[in-house]
Amino acid sequence: MLYRFLAWRITKVAFTVSLILSALFLLVQFIQLDQVLLKSPAKESVLFLSVWLLYFFSYFLPSSMVVAFGWVFFDLKESKKLNVITSFGKSSTSIFYKVLLLCAPLFFSVAIVGFFIKQEDIFYLRKLFIYKYHTEIIKGIPEKGFYTIGKINIRVEKKNANVFNDVFLKVEDNLISAKEAIFRDGELILRNGSLVLKKDDRYYLTKFQSYKLSFLNILLLEERRKDRFLLPVFNITLGLIFTFVVFYTVLKYIGKHTKLYYTLGLLMTIYHLVLILLRAKF
């Protein structure tokens, strides 16, 4: 009963910390993508935010468990409850191991989520979401109006549904003009126009009968990279190691709340720096 109670307290603290960190990341995304999210269909926006929240909640869960173990065992130590429990013949270490065993499914849930949703999936989904939004905007560009998408500037003199007349585009340092353009499946099919290319500080003019400009390549920039199943493994391993570290540190060296806050802050900084370095190397 005691071990389940402690495991439940640790779980509540860990969920709270992980949810707060995930919500902060979600808030940053909402600020960056406010127009995209608000002007996209509600179902797609909610799905994107839900997947994002699930992934980062799972990502922060192991480090949140480290914070939770440190917090709960410090509270037991400071309130002298740990002394009372150990007076019944139960050592602090045995209590820790049994509580950790009960909390083990939380660590391994990270592996389950990481198997289905990888970080590259999240970032690619974000790019794809932005791409879909911009393609809808392109379809709705008003006549005689300019619109900018990243490094693309586009102007349409006349339009009829997805058919544009007298189109002008500037893609980085290249200029494109065409009598007619059709926007279909993420591609702008230009007809009867000219292309001005800049190379070695010189400009070259080329005329064309038909030219395809793929907005998928321009907006997504790179293809989706297949990620190996390593980040969740690193995350779980670091979480377990740092849980041991914080437990013994709390028991032997920490006697005040301020010292606990500094210690947890330092451990979390080291934790995520190591995780970032491992991911970059492997």
Number of C-alpha atoms within 10 A of each C-alpha: 6 10 16 13 11 22 23 15 16 25 20 14 19 24 20 16 20 23 20 14 19 22 16 13 15 17 13 12 15 15 10 11 15 13 12 17 21 11 12 17 11 11 8 12 15 13 11 16 16 12 15 23 19 14 22 19 24 26 24 22 28 27 26 26 27 26 28 25 27 27 23 18 22 23 15 16 18 16 11 11 13 18 15 13 15 14 10 8 8 13 13 17 14 11 17 19 13 15 20 22 13 15 18 14 11 19 22 15 16 22 22 12 16 19 14 10 16 19 16 14 18 16 13 16 17 17 17 15 19 18 21 17 17 19 19 12 14 18 17 12 18 15 14 12 11 14 15 14 16 11 11 16 15 18 21 22 15 16 20 10 9 14 17 24 19 19 21 20 19 17 16 12 12 15 17 20 21 24 16 21 26 19 20 13 10 17 17 20 18 26 21 15 20 20 19 17 17 14 10 5 6 8 14 10 11 11 15 12 11 14 19 13 13 15 20 18 13 15 19 17 10 11 9 12 9 9 11 11 13 15 23 26 15 16 26 22 14 18 22 17 12 23 23 17 14 23 21 17 15 23 17 8 10 19 13 11 13 9 13 20 15 11 18 19 13 11 18 17 12 13 18 15 12 15 17 14 10 14 14 9 7 8
